Structures are given as structure tokens and as C-alpha cells.
């Protein structure tokens, strides 16, 4: 019995050397504290998928998860959309949807209880009415809508590039990075030339297509991005939280990467 007690004591004492002490602290904006600045988020206005016939818009988590990060960091957020007015979340992204696909998304569910959030969705500013000087950063919200409403949208390209070229953090996540397939800087070069970036992966598109039994998207971002010369498109394991910062361009892979991309935006702003 004494030998057993001694052995257990040795194991316990030895275990103290296995784990170093760790402490973590982070700023959280408190009620009533002055705002640190303003961030513009841009989402898709409602549209209809030509592939599926579904009503489409923005993905809830790609708005709410970054929104939480920005608000906790002390930044105000203003929401704009491609057409202005009321916007709608993709059905599968709604945590109350009968499919249960996003039932785990308690952050979106929490925001949906707030009158201020409902008002935000009901009355978005049209992106052409936005003045970049009024904001510290831009963040494009993904979803199924951007595949139709963002790519080739010259007004949105101009707005995003204007933030980028004056050195403000310019972020996009998931399918919203489709804008980067064509967005050009004022010198005529693609914005992504020489950049490393990410977005919705082909493997994730394959998973989604199999889940619903049809091809959902009209094209695949990863496939299209890898046709571009002098750029590097990277993806992590499917549905990982994955974000990349390359200069003031910040991109996130999919709906699980919104918070990570937003944290990179905040980190970049805090360095200014």
C-alpha cells in the first residue's frame, strides 16, 4: 500500500512539469465606452439561384460571427447590400430552419432576438451610397447570393478596391471572394496578383452538392481562382476555420472562418 501511494505521488508531482502555466487576456468593449471606429459590412441582396431555383441571400454566420468580433472589439458596424433595403439569410443558414443544418449556430440565434439586428437587416444602405472615408475597414459577407450578385459587380469592385488601395483592411469570406476573381486595381492589375488568399473550396462544394443531390453553384471559386496566373489560392481541410492575411487583404475560407477573418481585421486596425 505504501509503495502504491508513493507511486501515485510521484506521478502527481511529475505531472506538474507537463503543463506550463498559461494566461490569456483580450480586450472586450464595455457598455458605454466610446466607439473605436466604424466597419462596413456588405451582404448580398435577395436573389434567385438559376441552378436550384432557391431564394438566396447571405449566410447568417458570416454576418453574425464577424459582427460579434467587431462589436466586442469596440467597433460600430454598418451594413450595406447590393441593392439596399431588406436582405434575407440563406435558408440553410437560419438556425431555426427545419433542416437543422445550422441549429448549432447560437450566435446567429442570439442576434435574431435583438430588435436592433432585425432593423439592421430590414434597412441596409445601398453600396453605391457608401463613402469609404466614413469607415475603417470593409468586410464582405458570403452566402449563396454573392455568386450571382458580387461577381462582375463593378460598383462593388470599385468600392472594395478603394478601401484596399488606401491601406484599409479589406476582407471577404466564403463565396464573397468571388469578387476577387475579377476585381482590378486602378493600374489595371487584378487585386489578387501576387497575393495568397482563400475562399470556398472545391471539396466543400462537392460535399454540399452531394448533401442536397444537385449542383448548387454555377461555378466553383477554387477552380476559377487556380486559373489565374501570379496568385496563390489556398484552402485548409473542409469546413476548418481558416483565414489568411496578405497585406491588407484578408480572406476566410467559409462560414466557419468569419470570426477568424474578423479577428485579423481587428488586429490590423489595432496596429494603426
Order of alpha helices (4+ residues) and beta strands (2+ residues): alpha-beta-beta-beta-alpha-beta-alpha-alpha-beta-beta-alpha-alpha-beta-beta-alpha-alpha-beta-beta-beta-alpha
